[in-house]
């Protein structure tokens, strides 16, 4: 099952601070909902284990994440691949960092392919859960940015 999302988030911080945050794999990992483990392999690669709950599919999923910054365009691309419990998720996402009057706008888009039991729960359930996860990532990011 394919899922596509896009949006714009307003971050109450200077663009340089947001850009630095997005390039730090430790900070990126800390924004993931229900994070159980995170292992940073290098400045661009990390492995995480998160608890996933989509309909009857509940358990630990392991993901490999790659960060691909493009400083000239102030754009971060992210690839996430992995899964658990017979399900697989492949995500490609991109966010553009744009300064605007002392705050930052993040224009983002993402596409995910979900297969296995997680894809069989139905489009509405999967869509609802995906939107909740996206919202939580940005809420966690805003909270972490405030703490710095």
C-alpha positions in Angstrom: 0.0 0.0 0.0 1.3 3.4 -0.9 0.9 6.5 1.3 1.7 10.1 0.3 1.8 13.1 2.5 2.9 16.7 2.3 2.7 19.8 4.5 4.3 22.8 6.0 5.4 23.2 9.6 6.2 26.4 11.4 9.2 26.1 13.8 9.8 28.8 16.3 13.5 29.0 15.7 16.0 30.5 13.4 16.6 28.5 10.2 20.3 27.9 11.1 19.3 26.2 14.3 16.7 24.1 12.6 19.2 23.1 9.9 21.8 22.1 12.5 19.1 20.1 14.4 18.1 18.2 11.2 21.7 17.2 10.5 22.2 15.6 13.9 21.2 11.9 13.8 20.9 11.8 17.7 18.4 14.7 17.6 16.5 13.2 14.6 16.2 9.9 16.4 14.9 11.6 19.6 11.9 12.9 17.7 10.6 9.4 16.7 7.5 8.3 18.5 7.8 5.3 20.8 11.6 5.1 20.3 13.0 2.1 22.2 16.6 2.0 20.8 18.8 4.2 18.7 22.2 3.5 17.4 24.1 6.2 15.4 26.4 4.5 12.9 27.9 7.8 11.5 26.8 11.3 10.8 24.3 10.2 8.1 23.2 6.7 9.2 21.4 5.3 12.2 19.4 2.3 13.2 16.4 2.6 15.4 13.9 0.3 17.1 10.4 1.7 17.7 7.2 0.3 19.0 4.5 0.3 16.3 0.8 -0.2 16.8 -1.4 -0.3 13.7 -4.7 -2.1 14.3 -3.8 -5.6 15.4 -0.2 -5.2 14.4 1.7 -4.3 17.6 5.4 -4.8 18.3 9.0 -3.7 17.7 10.0 -2.6 14.3 13.7 -2.0 13.3 14.6 0.7 10.8 17.7 1.9 9.0 17.6 5.6 8.5 19.8 7.6 6.1 20.0 11.5 6.3 21.0 13.2 3.0 21.5 16.9 3.5 21.7 19.3 0.6 23.2 22.5 2.2 23.0 24.6 -1.0 19.2 24.0 -1.2 18.7 23.9 2.5 17.0 20.6 2.0 17.1 17.4 4.0 16.2 14.0 2.4 15.5 11.0 4.6 15.3 7.4 3.7 13.8 4.9 6.2 13.7 1.2 5.5 12.8 -1.8 7.7 10.0 -3.4 9.5 8.9 -6.1 11.9 6.3 -8.8 12.5 6.3 -9.7 8.8 5.6 -6.1 7.7 7.9 -3.8 5.8 8.0 0.0 5.4 10.0 1.9 2.9 9.8 5.7 3.3 11.3 8.5 1.2 10.9 12.0 2.6 12.2 15.5 2.0 12.1 18.8 3.9 13.0 22.2 2.8 14.2 24.7 5.5 13.0 28.3 4.7 13.6 31.3 7.0 10.7 33.6 7.4 10.7 36.6 9.8 12.7 35.0 12.6 10.9 31.6 12.4 11.4 28.7 10.0 9.0 27.0 7.7 9.6 23.4 6.9 8.0 22.4 3.6 7.9 18.6 3.6 6.7 15.7 1.6 6.9 11.9 2.0 6.0 8.7 0.3 5.8 5.3 2.0 5.2 1.8 0.8 3.8 -0.5 3.5 3.5 -4.3 2.9 2.7 -7.3 5.0 0.2 -7.4 7.9 0.5 -3.7 8.6 -0.9 -3.0 5.1 -3.9 -5.2 5.6 -5.5 -3.2 8.4 -7.2 -0.9 5.9 -6.5 2.4 4.3 -8.3 4.5 6.8 -6.7 3.0 9.8 -3.2 3.2 8.2 -3.8 6.7 7.1 -5.0 7.8 10.5 -2.0 6.2 12.2 0.5 7.7 9.7 -1.0 11.2 10.2 -0.7 10.8 14.0 3.0 9.7 13.7 3.8 12.7 11.4 2.1 15.1 13.9 4.0 13.5 16.8 7.4 13.8 15.1 6.9 17.5 14.5 5.6 18.0 18.0 8.6 16.2 19.4 10.9 18.3 17.3 9.3 21.6 18.4 9.6 20.5 22.1 13.3 19.5 21.6 14.1 22.8 19.8 12.6 24.7 22.8 14.8 22.7 25.2 18.0 23.8 23.4 
